[in-house]
C-alpha cells in the first residue's frame, strides 16, 4: 500500500484527520507518470484539502486494504484504467467484491471512467464496448434534473465540458441507480446510487496534454485517423470545466450523506 499524503501536517490539527484512499486501477502512460506522478497522485492533487490524509492503493497490482483498514477511510476514489471493467482478471473480480462491501457499509465511492464502469458491474449493472466506438476528446455533458437537485449539483451550468477517453460504456445502470447526466454519444455519463456512490464517465482529473499524449501514442494504432483528428480539434476549440468538476467531486466526497 502506498504511503499517506499529509500525515505530518495532520498532526497539527486537534480533530482526527479525515482520511481517504485512491484505488488506482491502471498504470498511466509514461508522459503522465513523469509529469503528474500517475493517476493516483492526480486525484490527490485535485481533491485533497489541508489536514487530510490520502493513501494510494494500487489495486491493479493486487494491493488491497485489509478488513481492519476499511473503517479508517471516509471515502474511496476508483481511477481510470486501460483494462476492461467487464474483464475477468483476479484483481478486477477482487475489486468488485471490495466495492460491494464498501457499498453495503455506505462508504463514499467516487468512480471515474473505469471506476464508473466497474462500480456498475459490482452493483449489478452492465458494462461493455460502446456501440459508438472510441470517445476521445472534449465533450459537453448535460446534467439531468436529478443532478441539479443534489447538494453537490446545485448551481451547475446547463452544459459542462469534460475530457473523455474510453471505448467502453455503462450499458445498464445498477438497480436503484439514478441517471445524473448524459451526452450526445454516451447516454450514461453520470449516475448515483443512494447518496454515497457517484460515478463519472469522463475524466475530471485529466488535462489536455494527457489526452493529447494518449492520442499520439497509446491510441494511435487503435483509433481511425479521422477520429484522432476530430479529438485533437476538440482540444483546440475549448477547455474542460476543471474548477466545476473539482468542486462537484469534493462536495460529493466530503459532504454529508
N, C-alpha and C positions, 0 to 999 in steps of 0.2 A: 504494500500500500504506500502511496506517496505521502510525503510529509505535509503537515498543515501549514497554511499560509496565514500569518498574523498571530501566532501563538505568543511571541514576546510582547507584542503590542497589546494583546488582550489581557495580559497580566495587570495592566494599569487600570483596568475597569473594575468597579466594585461588583457589578452584576456579572453572573456567569456569562461567558461569551457565547453568542449564537454560533452554531456550528452547522455547516452544510458540506455536501460532498458532490463532486462531479464524477459520474460513472462514464469514463472515457471508453467509447465503443469502437474507436478506429484510430489508425495511425495517420497523421496528417502528411501531406506531401512535404518533400524536403524544404521547399521555399517557405511554407507556412511554419514548419518546425523551427527553422533558423530565424525567421522574422518575428514570430509571435509565441514560440515555445510549444506549439501544438494546440489541439482542440481544448484540452482541459484548461490550460493557462488562459486561453482566450475568454472562456466563460468566467473564470475567476476575476480577470481584469474588468469584465463587463458588469459583474453582479456584486462583487464584494464591497462592503462598506467598512469603515474603520471599526475595529473592535471585534470583527467576526473572524472565525477560523474556517478555512476552506481546505478540504482534503481532496486530492485527486486519486481515484481508484481505477486502475487500468483493467477493467473487466475484459477487454479484448485480449489481454494476456493471461486471463484466468484468475485475476485478483478479485476477491470478493470480501466484503466485510463479514465479520463473524456475527453470530446471533446476538452476542452481548453488545456489539458495537452499534447495532442498528438504532437503538433508542437514543444515542447521543446526538443524532442528526435531526435537525428540524425539517430539512428538505434535501432532495436529490435532483440533479440535472443529468439527463441522459443525452450524450452528444450524437453527432452525425457519424457516419462510417461508410466506407466503400463496400462493406458486407451487406448482404440482403437480410432484412428483418425477418423474412419468411424462410431463412436458411435453417439448417439443422446442425450446425456446429455445436459442440458441447457447451461452449461459453454462452452462446445465444440462448440455448434452452435453459441454462442455469440463470441467466439474466431474466428471462421470462418468469421463472419461479420466484426470484427475488422481488420483481416488480409486483407480482400478485400478493406477496407477503406485505410489502410496503403499502399497497393499496388497501389491504384489509386493516392495516394499522392507521390508515388515513394520514400517512406522511405526505407532505407536499412533494409532488412529482412534476417536473418540467421536462418534457421530451422534445427534442429538436431533430428534424429530418429523420434519420434512422431511429432516433429516440421517439419521435412522433409515431412512427410505424410500428416499432416493437412494443410500445405501450398498447397500441390497438390489438396486436396479436395476443399479448399477455392477458388482456382483459376481455377477450372473447370476440374481437373484431376480425377483419380480414385485410391482408396486405398482399401486394403483388406488383408485377410490372404495370406501369401506367400505359393505358391504351394509346395515349398521345405521344409516347416515346419520351426522349430526354426533355427535361425542362430546366434550362440553364440561363441565368442572366437576371436582370432586374424585372420584377413583376409587381403589378398593382393587385392587392387583395382587398376584398370588400367585407368589412365587418358586418355580421348579422345582428339583428336587434338583441339577440341573447348576449352577445359580447358587450354591447353598449350598456346593458343592464348590470354587468358585473362590476364589482368595486374596482377592478383593475382595468376596466374598459371605458370608464366614464370619460367623456370629452374627446374620444378618438375621432380623427377626421373620417370622412366618408370613403376615402381610399388611403391605403398605407403601402408604401413601397418597401419591398424586401428582396434580398438576394436569394436565389434558388439554385440548387444543384442536385437534381435527383432524376432517376428513371423509374423509381417505384412510387407507389401511392398507397394511401389508406383507401381501400375499395369499399369497406363497410366499417362503420364505427362500432365500438363495443356497445353492448347492451347498456342502456341508461345514459349514453353519451349525448352531448348537446352540441350541435354544429355552431361554431362561432365565426367562421369566415370562409370565403371561397374566392376563387379567381377564374379567369376565362378558361384555363386549361386544367385546373385542379379543383375539383368540386369540394374536397375536404382539406382546406388549408389549415384550419384550426378546429379543435374540439376540446371539450372539457368533460370530465366525469366527476360529478359532485363539485365540491369547492376545493378539492385537494389535488386534482390532476388536470394539467394543461398541456396540450400537445400542439406544436407548431411545425408545419412542413418546411417553411423557409428557414434561412439562417440569419437570425438577428445578430449573431456574433461575428459574421464574416465582413470583410472589407472588399472593395473592388479588386485589389491586387491579388487577393487569394483566389477569386473566381477566374481572373484572367490567367493566372498561372496554371490552374486546372485545365482551362481551355487550351492552352498552348502545349501542355504536356500530358497529363493523365488522361484527358478526354479526347485528345487529338485524333486517335485512331478508333474511337468509339462512336463519334458523332459525325453526321453529314457536314460537309463543308459549308453549305448554306445555313445550316442551323448554328454553326460556330460563328459565322459572320453576323447572324441576327443577334446572337447572345452578346457578342462584343459591341455591337451597335447600341444595345440597350444599356450597357455600362457607360457608354459615352454620352447618352442622352440625359441621364439624371442620376441621382444618388439615393441610396436606401435611407429610410427614416430611422437612423440609428438611435437617436435620443428617444423617439417614441417607443421603440422596441425595448430599449433598456429600462425605461420607466415601467412599461407594462409587465415585463418579466420580474422586475424587482417587486412591484406591487403585488403580483400574484404570489411569489415565493415567500415573501416576508409579511404579507398581510394576514389578518385574522380569518379563520375559516367560518 
